[in-house]
Amino acid sequence: MNGPGQTITADKGHQAHTLVKPVVGAASLRVALVDPSLTTLPYDRMLAGSLAEAGHSVTLFGRQPRPEDGAIGTLHIDPLFYRATVHRLVAAGPRLLRVSLKGIDHGFSLRRLLRRLGALRPDLIHLQRLPLPALDRMFLQDMRRVAPIVLT
């Protein structure tokens, strides 16, 4: 038998879903999910949905969603990543130029993220991956000053 606060793993078809049952009277957490390029959007949706069902507030920080990303549903996305590289002139440029500009934009986006995290004051920051590890690592210590980090 599963009680409050226990983790439940349910097999729905071919995917395992893990849900955390809320603890009655437990404090709600503010969780910041960081997925700059929205490369793990299906995972983000499931994680955010499960956390919301457990009574927590979740904000996903990433790029502006595109139609091909599918339905966002109730997921709150703060599109602060890659604002400069979505311009159509950049998108039409050579691949090397696009990738280089995206790397530069990533650094500026991380600065925006730090400011936004400072204002949000989340209880937890979840990073699925580090897209540019050499650059991302420089910002991890500053993120840790805001909240504990989970890197998966």
GUROVO-73177 format. One line per 2 residues: their letters; for each residue x negated, y negated, z of C-alpha. Coordinates in pm, 1 decimal. Each point is the difference from the previous one (the first is absolute). Last residue first. Example, Ala and Ser with C-alpha at 12.3 -4.5 7.8 and 13.67 -1.06 7.14 Angstrom:
sa> -1367.0:106.0:714.0  137.0:344.0:66.0;
END
This chain:
tl> -2011.2:-1453.8:-1437.0  -122.0:-313.1:177.4;
vi> 190.3:-96.9:314.6  -103.3:-341.1:131.1;
pa> 59.5:-148.0:344.9  122.0:-359.4:-7.2;
vr> -114.8:-359.6:-68.1  -365.4:30.7:102.0;
rm> -10.9:329.0:-190.3  90.8:-191.0:-317.0;
dq> -306.8:-222.0:45.4  -216.0:310.9:39.1;
lf> 154.6:155.0:-311.3  -68.9:-300.3:-225.3;
mr> -358.8:80.1:-101.5  100.5:364.5:-46.0;
dl> 239.2:-103.2:-279.0  -279.9:-145.2:-213.9;
ap> -222.2:308.6:-10.1  305.3:229.1:5.0;
lp> 175.0:-155.5:-301.8  335.6:184.1:-11.6;
lr> -12.7:95.1:371.7  266.9:260.6:64.9;
ql> 333.5:48.8:175.3  -57.2:-292.1:234.9;
hi> 237.7:-21.5:296.9  -13.1:-305.1:228.8;
ld> 165.0:36.0:342.7  165.8:-228.8:255.1;
pr> 45.0:-267.5:-263.0  -78.8:-364.9:83.0;
la> 196.2:-143.5:-293.8  -191.4:-331.4:-6.3;
gl> -344.1:158.2:35.8  102.3:271.0:-246.6;
rr> 90.8:-271.4:-252.5  -335.8:-174.5:42.3;
ll> -187.4:328.9:-31.2  203.8:95.6:-307.2;
rr> -75.6:-332.0:-168.9  -372.6:65.3:51.5;
ls> 46.5:353.4:-136.5  170.1:-149.1:-306.9;
fg> -298.5:-227.8:-61.5  -228.8:303.3:5.5;
hd> 234.5:200.0:-223.8  13.5:-288.4:-250.5;
ig> -373.7:42.1:-55.1  45.1:372.3:-61.4;
kl> 302.0:-66.0:-224.2  -208.3:-248.0:-199.8;
sv> -265.2:263.8:-62.2  257.3:264.3:-96.8;
rl> 176.9:-234.5:-241.6  -328.0:-121.8:-156.7;
lr> -126.7:354.3:-50.2  336.3:103.9:-146.3;
pg> 1.1:-276.1:-264.0  263.3:-270.4:35.9;
aa> 377.2:25.6:-54.0  72.3:52.9:370.3;
vl> -213.9:-303.6:85.7  195.0:-219.0:-243.5;
rh> 328.7:146.1:132.6  -71.4:-113.5:356.5;
vt> 27.3:294.0:239.2  -370.4:-35.6:86.2;
ar> 40.9:-317.5:203.2  255.7:136.2:247.1;
yf> -192.2:319.8:60.4  129.1:70.9:352.0;
lp> 249.3:-213.9:192.8  317.9:180.8:-97.0;
di> 164.0:37.8:346.4  214.8:307.9:-51.9;
hl> 296.5:78.1:228.5  128.2:348.7:-84.3;
tg> 380.8:-2.0:-6.6  18.1:165.0:-339.1;
ia> -315.5:-39.5:-209.1  149.0:170.1:-302.1;
gd> -247.3:95.7:-267.6  -360.7:-109.2:-40.5;
ep> 59.6:-31.2:-376.9  191.3:-324.9:60.4;
rp> -309.8:-157.3:158.2  -64.7:-69.7:369.6;
qr> -210.7:-307.0:84.9  -323.6:122.5:155.5;
gf> -33.8:143.8:347.6  79.8:-59.0:366.9;
lt> 275.5:226.0:128.5  185.6:-129.7:305.6;
vs> 152.3:243.6:249.1  217.1:-63.2:307.2;
hg> 51.6:303.6:224.0  323.7:164.3:111.6;
ae> -75.7:367.5:-69.9  197.5:-28.3:-323.0;
al> -226.8:-293.6:-91.4  -307.8:217.4:56.9;
sg> 145.6:274.6:-218.6  88.1:-246.2:-275.8;
al> -342.6:-165.2:13.0  -172.3:337.8:-27.7;
mr> 223.8:118.0:-283.5  -25.1:-324.1:-198.2;
dy> -377.2:-24.6:53.7  -44.3:359.7:-120.5;
pl> 194.9:-78.3:-319.5  -200.1:-326.0:-33.8;
tt> -341.8:166.2:21.1  -170.1:-206.8:-270.6;
ls> 175.1:-317.8:116.8  -304.2:-194.9:-124.5;
pd> -77.9:-155.0:341.1  147.7:274.6:222.5;
vl> -5.2:-141.1:353.8  272.3:109.0:242.0;
av> 51.5:-244.6:288.9  199.3:145.3:290.6;
rl> 193.5:-203.1:257.2  89.8:244.7:275.2;
sa> 332.1:33.3:180.6  -24.4:61.7:371.3;
ag> 136.2:326.3:135.8  337.3:-8.6:179.7;
vv> 110.0:332.6:-148.5  -299.3:158.1:-170.9;
pk> 49.6:1.0:-373.8  -31.9:328.0:-189.9;
vl> -311.7:2.5:-213.6  55.9:138.0:-345.5;
th> -231.9:212.8:-208.4  113.2:95.2:-346.7;
aq> -145.0:303.7:-175.8  50.6:1.9:-375.2;
hg> 92.6:300.5:-213.7  368.9:6.4:78.7;
kd> 54.7:-187.9:322.5  -228.8:161.0:259.4;
at> 55.0:-173.6:331.3  -277.2:-101.4:237.0;
it> 118.5:-143.6:330.5  -229.0:-202.7:222.7;
qg> 113.0:-37.6:356.1  89.6:-334.6:154.4;
pg> 345.5:113.5:100.4  39.1:376.3:29.3;
nm> -37.5:284.8:-247.3  131.3:344.6:89.7;
END
